[in-house]
Amino acid sequence: MRVETRHIEKDIFVEDSSRDAAFLGPKEEYQTVLSDRETADREIIDSESTTSFLGETDFEDSYLIVVQNGMQSEMALVLDAISRREHGLRLDVSIDSPRSGPDDLRTHSLLVRVTDRDEAVPEEVSVDIEGYI
């Protein structure tokens, strides 16, 4: 399994995406798996921060996991570990935060590209985010 990530300090989903909430509140979390280019192109905003990462994704061999949460700007989501479970994957994510920063609320997005020739797209993905302040 090969894993590559990109943190983006904004909401990468289009306004009418399949995510229920239009805005993530403080410490609110969301994750989804995108297993084909058509869905990724429909759901994700076409911007400089996403275009190259999506363009480098070969959906024949790879899939994307998008992890989002609501927290202060100046912070970043970092993938610490990924492990297989019986029916899927578990992602351990931490928050990289500076000593101080503005007291605001932003949606942060972590794109995780998984290339795995041994296993199919997971049925379930669980995410544990640690490091909230």
N, C-alpha and C positions, 0 to 999 in steps of 0.2 A: 504494500500500500504506500503510495506517495501522496503527500499532502502539501499544499501551498495555500497561503492565506493573504488577505489584504483587508486592512481596517480602513473604514471610510466613516468620517465624522459627519454623517447625514443619513437621512432615510433614503434608501435606494429604490424603494418600491413606488410604482406609479400610483396615482390617486385612487384608481378603481381596482387595485390588486385584490388578491384573494385573502389578504390579511384582514381580519374583522375590524380592528380599530384603525381609525385614520391617523391617530397620534399615540405614541407610547408614553405613559406616565412615568414618574420616578420609579426606578428599579423594576419596571414592567419589562418582561422578556418575551421574545417571540423567536421561533426557529421554524425553518421549513427546508425541504429538500427539493431541488430543481434537477430533474433527470433528463431533460431534453432542451434543445436550443429554442424551440418554438415557445415553450413556457417561459424560459428565461427572458427571451426577447419581449414577450408580452408583459411580464411582471416587473422587470427591472428598468429603471430610468436609463436612457441612453445619455451618458455623460462621460467626461474625460476620465473620471475616477473608476468607472465600471467597464467602459468599452474595451480597453486592452485586456483586462482580466477575463472577460467573457470571450473575447476573440481568441484567446489562447487556450480556451477550454474545448477539448474534443469530446463531445457528448457520446461518442461511440465507446470510449474507454473511461470516461470520467463523469462525475456529477458534482453539483454544487450544494453545499449546505450554507444557508444564510442564518446567522445568529444576530439578533438585534436586542438592544435594550435602551431604556431611557435613563440618561445620567448627565452629569455636567460635561460641558465641552472641556477641552484640554486633556481629557482622559482617552484611553485607548483600550480596546478589547484585544487580548492576546491568547492564542490557543496554546495551552500548556501541554495537553496530552489528548490523544484520541485512542480509544480502545474498542475492541469488538465485544458485543454482547450476543446473547442467544439469537435475538431477532433484529439486531441493528448495531448502532454505534453509540458510544458515550463520549461526549466532548467535555473536557475540563478547561474552562476559560477563566482567565484572571483579568482584573482591571489594572492597567498601568496608569497610575495617577501621580501628577506632580504634587509637590508640597502644598501649593495653594493655587487657586484658580477662580474664575468667575462663578457666581452662584446662579447658574442658568440651567436650562434643560434642553438637551438635544437627543435625537435618536441616533445611536451609533450602530453601524452595520459591520459585521465581520463576514467576509466571503471566504469560505473554505472549499477549495477544490480538491476532491479525492479521486485519485486514479488508482483503480483496484481491479486487476485482471482476474483475481481469484474469487471475488465475491460480487454478487449483484448489488443493485441499489438497495440500501437498508429499508426494512419495513418501518423501523422506529429509530428515532434519534433523540437521545436525551442530552440535555446541556446543564452543566452546573457552573454558574458564574460566581466567583469569589472575589472579594476585595472592595465591596461597596463601602463608601465612607458616609 
